Amino acid sequence: MGHEWIIDVLADLKSFASTNDLSVLAAQLEETADVARLEIDSKLDQASRTTRGEGAGTRYVFASSGSSRRA
């Protein structure tokens, strides 16, 4: 499940806002959900690029420093 719960919470809040004629809030919550999706996807993509499995151990490649370490 990871970070997906926050998208569900934002959808519930947007639904509440729409039901209660809070159209500006509903629009803002939709925009916030879009930002959340982009940021979550970005973090997941970054994590998949920087972690690579190698045999029995795992090697972490740190993109910012170019160094690596075995765990």
MARTORMI-872323 format. One record per atom (N, C-alpha, C, O): residue in one letter; x, y, z. Coordinates in steps of 0.1 Angstrom, whole numbers, plus 5000, padded with zeros to 4 digits. Example, Ala and Ser with C-alpha at 12.3 -4.5 7.8 and 13.67 -1.06 7.14 Angstrom:
% residues 2
A513249435078
A512349555078
A513249675078
A514249675085
S512849785071
S513749895071
S512950005079
S513450115080
//
This chain:
% residues 71
M500849885000
M500050005000
M500950135000
M500650224993
G501950135008
G502850245008
G502250385010
G501650405021
H502350475001
H501950605002
H500550634997
H499950744997
E499950524991
E498650544984
E497550584993
E496550644988
W497650565006
W496550605015
W496250755015
W495150795016
I497350825012
I497150975012
I496251015001
I495451115002
I496350944989
I495550974978
I494050944981
I493151024977
D493850834988
D492450804992
D491850915002
D490750945001
V492650955011
V492251065021
V491851185013
V490851255016
L492751225004
L492451344996
L491151334988
L490451424986
A490951214982
A489751184974
A488551194983
A487451254979
D488651144995
D487451155005
D487151305008
D486051345009
L488251385011
L488051525014
L487451595002
L486651685004
K487951564990
K487351624978
K485851594976
K485051684973
S485551474979
S484151424978
S483251504988
S482251554985
F483751515000
F483051595011
F482851745006
F481851795007
A483951805001
A483951934997
A482851954985
A482152054985
S482851864976
S481951874965
S480551854969
S479651934965
T480251764978
T478951734983
T478451854991
T477151884991
N479351934997
N478852045005
N479152184998
N479252285005
D479152184985
D479252304977
D480452384980
D480352514981
L481552324983
L482852394985
L483652374973
L484752304973
S483252434962
S483852404949
S485352444948
S486152374942
V485752554954
V487152604954
V487952504962
V489052464957
L487552454973
L488252364981
L488352224973
L489452164973
A487252184967
A487352064959
A488352064948
A489151974946
A488452184941
A489352204930
A490852194936
A491752144930
Q491052264947
Q492352264954
Q492752124958
Q493952094957
L491852054963
L492151914968
L492451824956
L493351734957
E491851844944
E492151774932
E493651804928
E494451714924
E493951934928
E495251974925
E496351914935
E497451874931
T495951914948
T496851864958
T497051714956
T498151664957
A496051644952
A496151494949
A497051474937
A497851384937
D496951564927
D497851554915
D499351574920
D500251494915
V499551674928
V500951694933
V501451574941
V502551534940
A500551524950
A500951404958
A501351284949
A502351214951
R500551264938
R500851154929
R502151174923
R502951074922
L502451294918
L503751314911
L504851304921
L505951244917
E504751354933
E505851344943
E506051194947
E507251154948
I505051124949
I505150984953
I505750904942
I506750824944
D505350924930
D505950854918
D507350884917
D508250804914
S507751014919
S509151054918
S509950984928
S511050944925
K509450984940
K510250914951
K510450764948
K511550704950
L509350704943
L509450554940
L510450534928
L511250434928
D510450624918
D511350604907
D512750624912
D513650554908
Q512950724920
Q514350754926
Q514850634934
Q515950594932
A513950574942
A514350454950
A514750344941
A515650264944
S513950314930
S514250204922
S515550224914
S516150124910
R515950344911
R517150374904
R518350364913
R519450324908
T518250384925
T519450394934
T519650264942
T520650254948
T518750174941
T518950044948
T518949934938
T518049914930
R520049854939
R520249744930
R520649624938
R521549634946
G519949504935
G520349384942
G521549314935
G521649314923
E522449264943
E523649194938
E523849064946
E524449074957
G523448954941
G523648834948
G523148824962
G521948864964
A523948784971
A523548764985
A523348894992
A522448905001
G524048994989
G523949124995
G523149224987
G522849194975
T522949344992
T522349444985
T523249564984
T523849594994
R523349624973
R524249744971
R523449864970
R522549864961
Y523749964977
Y523050094976
Y523950194969
Y525050214973
V523450254959
V524150354951
V523550484955
V522350514953
F524450574960
F523950704964
F524150804953
F525350834950
A523050844947
A523150924935
A523851064937
A524551114928
S523751114949
S524251254952
S525751244953
S526451344949
S526351144958
S527751134961
S528551044951
S529751054950
G527850954944
G528450864935
G529050744943
G529650654936
S528950744956
S529550634963
S528550514965
S527350534963
S529050404970
S528150294972
S528650224985
S529750234990
R527750134990
R528050065002
R527249935002
R526149934997
R527849825007
R527049705008
R526449685021
R526949735032
A525249625021
A524549605034
A524449465037
A523849425047
//
